[in-house]
Amino acid sequence: MLKFFSLFSVVRGYNILVIILAQYLTSIYILAPELPLGDVLFDINVLMLVLSSSAAIAAGYIINSFYDSDKDLINRPTKTVLDRLVSQNTKLSGYFILNCLSLVFASYVSFRAVLFFMIYIFAIWFYSHKLKKFLFIGNLTASILAVIPFFAVFIYYQNFNNVIFVHATFLFLLIAMKELTKDLENIKGDLAQNYKTIPVVYGVVVSKKMLTALSIATFIPALLLLMYFSIGYMDYYFYASIVTLLFFDIFLWKSNKRSHFLTLHNILKCIIVAGVFSIVLINVHLVLSRVF
């Protein structure tokens, strides 16, 4: 049982479940709102794309954990002890099996889907092995890799509506903030392992200034969605996000401990997860008609 929880912790099973839910809700309410619910839920191609994304992301968490094991022992000793209940050989075997499954699932959709996920899998490995140690490039790459799975279903539905790009920009900026906050949280381990992160190279104060600038930039897509697009009751989510980000900025400048940065990190994760569940508010009448 402990090994099961260890493996679940390594592949971030809770994150995978949120990503699956996010891909389906995005497909139903943003990418293909005109299609009947059954046409999306029981579309085998969508299922294969979601499974392919999930397998590739889970494999990515494994290889990331493999390369970061020494750093995580400093930053997250309790979690690392749990993760190490599963041997490195088992993790690597799981990494290759999950990547193979990702390509098998993608092959059901098309050869182009296989190429898409082959590139995605390589990009995750290259980020974990090399890019994450480089200044700015690591944060930018991590943010892009987190958004890419949504482009799999986006390309499948070929919906090029402007509202999708504004939503994606809002998500990208939140993830960029989360990555930089995580660097502040993990500065001790990054220093020990010679990772060239923004807090290590430029210091905590500059990192806080950058986070504040990113939070202000996040207001732009949020306000665009509120003023120029029809997003139903989801507008309450964006109002709440703006208020929460203002609180985030105030608390950020008072933070000077790892526990403080962990709290800020969790605030950003809560905003992202709340955004996933808020997608259904775009069209509440659609929800009620499909339920009743």
C-alpha positions in Angstrom: 0.0 0.0 0.0 2.9 2.4 0.8 4.5 1.6 -2.5 1.2 2.4 -4.3 1.0 5.8 -2.5 4.7 6.3 -3.3 4.1 5.7 -7.0 1.0 7.9 -6.9 3.1 10.6 -5.3 5.8 10.3 -8.0 3.4 10.6 -10.9 1.4 13.3 -9.1 -1.8 11.4 -9.6 -4.0 14.2 -8.3 -2.5 16.5 -10.9 -3.2 14.0 -13.6 -6.9 13.7 -12.5 -7.3 17.5 -12.7 -5.7 17.6 -16.2 -8.1 14.9 -17.4 -11.1 16.8 -16.0 -9.7 20.1 -17.5 -9.3 18.6 -21.0 -12.8 17.2 -21.0 -14.5 20.4 -19.6 -12.5 22.5 -22.1 -13.7 20.3 -24.9 -17.3 20.4 -23.8 -17.7 24.1 -22.9 -15.0 25.9 -24.9 -13.8 24.0 -27.9 -17.0 22.3 -29.0 -19.9 23.8 -27.1 -22.3 23.2 -30.1 -21.8 19.4 -29.9 -24.1 17.2 -27.8 -22.5 16.0 -24.6 -22.4 12.4 -25.7 -20.6 13.3 -28.9 -17.7 14.6 -26.8 -17.7 12.2 -23.8 -18.0 9.1 -26.0 -15.7 10.3 -28.8 -12.9 7.6 -28.8 -10.4 10.0 -30.4 -10.9 12.5 -27.5 -10.4 9.7 -25.0 -7.2 8.6 -26.7 -5.8 12.1 -26.8 -6.6 12.6 -23.1 -5.1 9.2 -22.2 -2.0 9.9 -24.3 -1.6 13.3 -22.6 -2.0 11.8 -19.2 0.5 9.0 -19.8 3.1 11.5 -21.2 2.6 13.9 -18.3 2.9 11.0 -15.7 6.1 9.9 -17.4 7.3 13.4 -17.2 6.8 13.6 -13.5 8.8 10.4 -13.1 11.8 11.6 -15.1 11.7 14.9 -13.4 11.7 13.2 -10.0 14.6 11.0 -11.2 16.8 14.0 -12.1 15.7 16.1 -9.0 16.1 13.4 -6.4 19.0 15.1 -4.6 17.4 18.6 -4.7 14.1 17.2 -3.5 15.8 15.5 -0.6 16.8 19.0 0.6 13.5 20.8 -0.3 11.0 18.1 0.4 12.6 15.5 2.7 9.3 13.8 3.8 7.9 13.5 0.3 11.3 12.3 -1.0 11.4 9.5 1.6 7.9 8.4 0.4 8.9 8.6 -3.2 12.0 6.4 -2.6 9.9 3.5 -1.5 9.8 2.8 -5.2 13.3 2.0 -6.6 14.9 4.0 -9.4 14.8 1.0 -11.7 11.1 0.7 -11.2 10.6 4.4 -11.9 12.6 4.2 -15.1 10.7 1.1 -16.2 7.4 3.0 -15.5 8.7 6.0 -17.4 9.4 4.0 -20.6 6.1 2.0 -20.3 4.0 5.2 -19.9 5.7 6.9 -22.9 5.1 3.8 -25.0 1.4 3.8 -23.9 1.2 7.5 -24.8 2.3 6.8 -28.3 0.0 3.7 -28.6 -3.0 5.8 -27.6 -2.0 8.6 -30.0 -1.6 6.1 -32.9 -5.3 5.4 -32.7 -6.0 9.0 -33.6 -3.5 9.7 -36.4 0.1 9.6 -37.3 0.3 13.4 -36.7 -0.9 12.8 -33.1 2.0 10.3 -32.7 4.5 12.9 -34.0 2.9 15.5 -31.6 3.4 13.4 -28.6 6.8 12.2 -29.6 8.0 15.8 -29.7 6.2 16.5 -26.4 7.8 13.5 -24.7 11.2 14.5 -25.9 10.7 18.1 -24.8 9.7 16.9 -21.3 12.9 14.8 -21.1 15.1 17.6 -22.4 13.6 20.0 -20.0 14.2 17.7 -17.0 17.7 16.8 -18.1 19.0 20.1 -19.3 16.7 23.1 -19.7 15.4 23.4 -16.1 18.8 24.4 -14.9 19.1 27.4 -17.2 18.1 30.9 -16.2 14.7 32.0 -17.6 14.6 29.1 -20.1 13.7 26.6 -17.4 10.7 28.7 -16.2 9.5 29.5 -19.8 9.8 25.8 -20.9 7.9 24.5 -17.8 5.1 26.9 -18.4 4.8 26.0 -22.1 4.9 22.3 -21.4 2.1 22.6 -18.9 -0.2 24.2 -21.5 0.7 22.0 -24.5 -1.7 19.0 -23.6 -4.7 21.3 -24.1 -3.5 22.0 -27.7 -3.9 18.3 -28.5 -7.7 18.6 -28.2 -7.6 22.1 -29.5 -6.0 21.0 -32.7 -8.4 18.0 -32.9 -11.5 20.3 -32.8 -9.7 23.0 -35.0 -11.5 25.8 -33.1 -9.5 29.0 -33.5 -11.8 31.3 -31.7 -10.0 34.3 -30.0 -11.5 33.5 -26.6 -9.5 30.2 -26.5 -6.2 32.1 -26.9 -7.1 34.6 -24.2 -8.0 31.7 -21.8 -4.7 30.0 -22.7 -2.8 33.3 -22.0 -4.4 33.6 -18.6 -3.5 30.0 -17.7 0.1 30.4 -19.1 0.7 33.5 -16.9 -0.7 31.7 -13.8 1.6 28.7 -14.4 4.6 31.1 -15.0 3.8 32.6 -11.6 3.6 29.2 -10.0 6.9 28.1 -11.4 8.7 31.3 -10.2 7.0 30.9 -6.7 8.2 27.3 -6.6 11.7 28.5 -7.3 11.5 30.8 -4.3 10.2 27.9 -2.2 13.0 25.7 -3.4 15.9 28.2 -3.3 17.9 26.2 -0.7 18.0 23.0 -2.8 18.6 25.0 -6.0 21.6 26.7 -4.5 23.0 23.4 -3.2 22.6 21.7 -6.7 23.8 24.8 -8.7 20.5 25.4 -10.5 20.5 28.8 -12.2 17.0 29.9 -11.2 15.9 33.5 -11.0 16.0 33.7 -7.2 19.5 32.1 -7.1 20.9 34.4 -9.7 19.1 37.7 -9.0 17.9 37.3 -5.5 14.5 37.2 -3.7 13.7 40.9 -4.1 14.0 40.8 -7.9 12.0 37.6 -8.0 9.2 39.3 -6.0 9.2 42.2 -8.5 8.9 39.8 -11.4 6.1 38.0 -9.7 4.3 41.2 -9.1 4.7 42.2 -12.8 3.4 38.8 -13.9 0.3 39.1 -11.6 -0.4 42.5 -13.1 0.0 41.0 -16.6 -2.5 38.3 -15.6 -5.1 41.0 -15.1 -5.0 41.8 -18.8 -6.5 38.5 -20.2 -8.9 38.4 -17.2 -10.2 41.8 -18.0 -10.4 41.0 -21.7 -12.5 38.0 -20.9 -14.8 40.0 -18.6 -15.3 42.9 -21.0 -15.3 41.5 -24.5 -16.3 37.8 -24.4 -19.4 36.0 -23.3 -18.3 33.7 -20.5 -21.5 33.4 -18.5 -21.2 33.1 -14.7 -17.5 32.3 -15.1 -17.0 36.1 -14.8 -17.3 35.6 -11.0 -14.3 33.3 -11.1 -12.2 36.0 -12.8 -13.4 38.7 -10.4 -12.4 36.4 -7.5 -9.0 35.6 -9.2 -8.2 39.3 -9.5 -9.0 39.9 -5.8 -7.0 36.8 -4.9 -4.0 37.9 -6.9 -4.1 41.3 -5.2 -4.0 39.5 -1.9 -1.2 37.3 -3.3 0.9 40.4 -4.1 0.4 41.9 -0.6 1.4 38.6 1.1 4.3 38.1 -1.3 6.1 41.2 -0.1 5.6 40.1 3.5 7.0 36.6 2.8 10.5 35.7 3.9 10.2 32.0 4.8 9.9 28.8 2.8 6.5 28.2 4.5 5.3 31.6 3.2 6.3 30.8 -0.3 4.7 27.3 0.0 1.4 29.1 0.9 1.7 31.4 -2.1 2.4 28.4 -4.3 -0.8 26.7 -3.0 -2.8 29.9 -3.6 -1.8 29.8 -7.2 -2.6 26.1 -7.5 -6.0 26.8 -6.0 -6.7 29.5 -8.5 -5.8 27.1 -11.4 -7.9 24.2 -10.0 -10.8 26.5 -9.3 -10.6 27.7 -12.9 -11.0 24.1 -14.1 -14.2 23.6 -12.2 -15.5 27.1 -13.1 -15.5 26.2 -16.8 -19.0 24.7 -16.4 -20.2 28.2 -15.4 -19.6 29.5 -18.9 -23.0 28.1 -19.8 -25.1 27.1 -16.8 -28.2 26.5 -18.9 -26.2 23.9 -20.9 -25.2 22.2 -17.6 -28.8 22.1 -16.4 -30.2 20.8 -19.7 -27.6 18.0 -19.8 -28.2 17.0 -16.2 -32.0 17.1 -16.2 
